Amino acid sequence: MQRLDDLALFLTTVDAGSFSAAARQLDVAPAVASAAIKRLEAQLGVRLFERTTRRLRLSEAGERFLPDARQAWQHLRDAEQALDADAHALTGTLRLTLPSNLARSHLLDWLEDYLAERPAVRLEMQVSDRVADLYQQPIDLAVRYGQPEDSRFIALPLAPDNRRVLVASPDYLARHGKPGSLTELQQHACLLYRLGDAVHDRWRFDLPGEPQIKVRGTRISDDGDVVRLWALRGLGVAYKSYLDVSRELASGELVQLLPELPGELAPVHLLLIHRQRLNPALRELAQAMARFCQQL
């Protein structure tokens, strides 16, 4: 099988008329060009050029080989361009996992708009707060809260500055009043989130000393969207990612409590496990999703 760079040197030499001219065009030494032609001739078992001290011309065998060589080279260029197009266009099956609340509040609608202009994509989506095993399950991309625990993941930032906020409905506050401090918050009904076997009943804040408070409540769910719905129904105080409740805060359906206290960071990343999947199309998807998240 011929080396591709040898074939390129053969075609360039034909068009340029000499080894030295071909070498200049391809930015290689003349000796490299000459060696490539000799190697190609040895592989084919024929002389491709008739060489004299004054000129270089194709041999009879070279004349016969030239059309097929040009056709083969063009096929290779077409294949390269097709691969490049695939890299720059989102195509095929996209297997995606999204956290429940963020998916239902924002990303499902956004993805439909984004993919409407990319009809070649077949979408397989998993919406769950359970942490999928990206090595065991057939998943290409995962939107995750928090810092990636596995350094082997490729993490593209979507909302690196996102934080948690304390929220409650106006109805709940009318009945129970607003907490004026973290100490008073402990007297309120808090809506708790479970991830795996751990119930998140210690709420952390970005304050000196890394303070945290232990809260209590009678409602616990492993689905973040259920916690949001409980808050909307006036059942208690929730400690949610800002992105999860931005619409409700803007509409007044939920009210932020103790806004002077910076909540715990809850960065959002788009994770990939295979570096070969990180092509321009997926970078564009991540950048577009990041722009969307920053507008929320």
N, C-alpha and C positions, 0 to 999 in steps of 0.2 A: 504494500500500500504506500502511495506516495505521500511524503510530508507536505503539508499544506503550504509552508513557507517556500519549499522548493518549487511547487507549482506556481506560486505567485511570482517568484523570480524568473521562471521560464516565460510567463506571459509578459511580464514587464520588460524582459530582455528583447522579446520579439518586437514590442511596440517602441522601445527606446533605440534599438539598433545596435547596442553594444552592452557588454557586461558593466563597463564603468558607468555608463549613463543610467542603467538599471540600478546599480548600486547607489548612485546619488539620489535617485527618486525614492528608494526604500531606506535610505540612511544606513547603509551597511558598507563594509569595506569591499572593494572590488574582488579581493581574494575570496570573500564569503560568497559573493554572487557566482563566481566561477566554480567554486566547490559545490554549490547547490546544483548547478547544471550537470556537473560530472556525476554527482550522486543520483540525480534523476535518470541520466542516461544509463548508469549501471543498473538501476532497478528495472528499467524498461528493456535493456539489452540492445539498444540501438543508439546511433549518434543522432542527436536532434539538430545540431548546428554543423555547418561546414566552416572551419576556421582558417583564415589566412592572415598574413601580417597586416593587411589593409582593410579587410572587411569581415563581417560575420553575417552569414545567411542561413536560413533554415535548410536542413537536408530534406530529402524526399520523405524520410520517415517523420521528420519534424513537421512537414506540411500536412501529413495525414493525421498526426497527433493533435495539431493545433485546434481544429474545430471542437473535438471532444474535450480538450483541456479547457477551452473557453466556456463550453456548456457546463462542465463539472464545476468550474469556479463560480459561475453564475448561480448554480443551484445552491452552492454553499453560502453565497452572499444572501440569497433569498431566505435560506434557513436561518441565518444569523438575524436578519431583519424581522423574521417572524417571531423568533425568541425574544428579541428586543421589544417588539410590540406587545407580546404577552407580559413582559416585565412591567411595561408602562400602562397596561390596561388590566383592570380587574376582571378576570374571567374564571370559568370553572366553578367548582363548589367551594363556598366559603363557610366553614364550620366555626361558629362563634358562640361563646358563652358570656352572658351578661348578668350582673346582679339584679335582683328582682325589682327593687324600688327605682333605681336609675333607669332600668329598661322601660318600665311602664310609664314613668313620669316623662321621659324625654327621648331615649335612644331608639325605641321602636318606631316612632313617627319619623325621626331624623333618618334612620336607616332606609325606610321606605322611600323617602325623597331622594336620598343619595343613590340608591340602587335603581331608581326609576330610569336614570340615564345610563345604566349599565345592564342592559337586558341579558347579557351573556352569563350573568352570575346566578348560580343556584345556591340559595341560602338555607343552611341548616342551623337552627338557633336553639340554644339551651338557656332558659331563663330560670335562674336559681341562685340562692345565696350559699348553697353548698359549694365548697371549694373542690372543683373538678380536678382530677389527676390528669394533667396535660400530657403526661408520658404514657398513660394507659388508655385514655379515651381519645377517640378520633376528633380532636379539636385543633383548629389552626390558630385561633386568636382568642384571648380571654381579656375582658375588661374587669379589672380588680381594684379594690380599695387597698390602701396601705402600701408599705414598701415590700417589694418582692422578696420572699424568704430564700428563694433558690437563685444563686448567682449565675446559674447557667441560662436563665431566662433572658431574653432580650426585652427590655422594658422601655416602651415609648411613652413619654409623659402626656397625659390628657388634661389633667387639672392638678398640678403639683402643689398648689397653694390652697386647695379646698380644705375646709375645716368643719367640725361638727358644731351644731348650734342647738340650744335648748328652745323647744317650741311647745306651745299649747294653743288650744282653740279659744276664741273670745268667750264661748259659752262656759268652758271649764274655768276660765279666769273670773268670770262673773260670779260663779258659784263658790270658788275656793280662794280667790285673790291671787295676786302676783307674788311670787317669792322675791324677797329683797336681797337675799344672800344665798350662798351655797348651804349654809346651815338651815335656813328656812326651807330650801328645796327638799331637804331630807324629810320634811313633814308632809310632802305632797305625794300623791299617787303617781308613780313613775312607770312608764311603759318599757318593758325590758326586751332585749334582743338576745337570742341564743345562737351561737355559732358552734356547731359540733356539740360537745358536751359542756361547753363553758357558757354560763349566763353572764352577760355584760352588765353587772350591777355595781361596778365601780367605775364611775365616770371621771375621766381625767381632763385636766385643763392645762393650757400652756401658760403656766404661771411659775414664778420662782419656787424652787423646791419640788416641782412637779406634783402639785397637790391633786388629790383624788378624793372623791366622796363616795361612800357606800349608800346606794339608794334602795328603795324597796317598792314593790308593786304587786298587784294580783294578776297581771296579764303579762305573759311571756310568749314570744313567737320566734321561730327560726326563719321567718320571712320578713325582711325589712319593710316591704310594702304594707304588710298587715299592721306593723307598728305605726306607720304613717296614717293609715285609715283609722286606727284607734284614736290617734291624736285628733284627727278631723272630727270624730264623733264626740269629742269632749270627755274622753275617758281617762285622761291623765297628761303628764308631761313626757315628751320624748326628747332624746338626745340624738339628733340625726345629722347626717351629712348635709351640708348646705345645698348641694346639688339635688338631693332627694326632695327637698321641700321649697325650692326657690320659687316655684309657681304659686304655692299656697301662701308664702310670705308676701309675694307681690300683690296677690288678690285680697289679702287680709283674712283668709280662711284660717291661717295660723299666725301667731304672734311670737316674735323672738323674745326670750327672757334673758335677763342679765347680759345684755349685748356688750357691756363693757368688759366682760371676761372672755379672753380669747380661748376658743374651744380647741380641742385636740385636733392636730393635723390629720386629714383623711385624704391623702393624695390618691389620684386615680391614674392607673397606667393601662396601656394596651400591651399584653404580654404575648410573645411568640417563643416557641421552644426550638425551632429550627432556623438557624441563621440563613440557610439557603432560601427560606421563604421571605426574607426581608428584601423585597424588591421595590422598585419605585412605586408600583401600584399600591402596595400596602403602606408605604411611607405616606403617600398621598391620602389614603384613607385615614391614617392616624392624625395627620395634620389637619384634615377637614373636621374630624371628630373633636380634636383639641380646640379648634376655632369655635365650634359650636358650644362646647362646654364652657369656654371662657365668656360666652355671651349670656349665660344663664344667670 
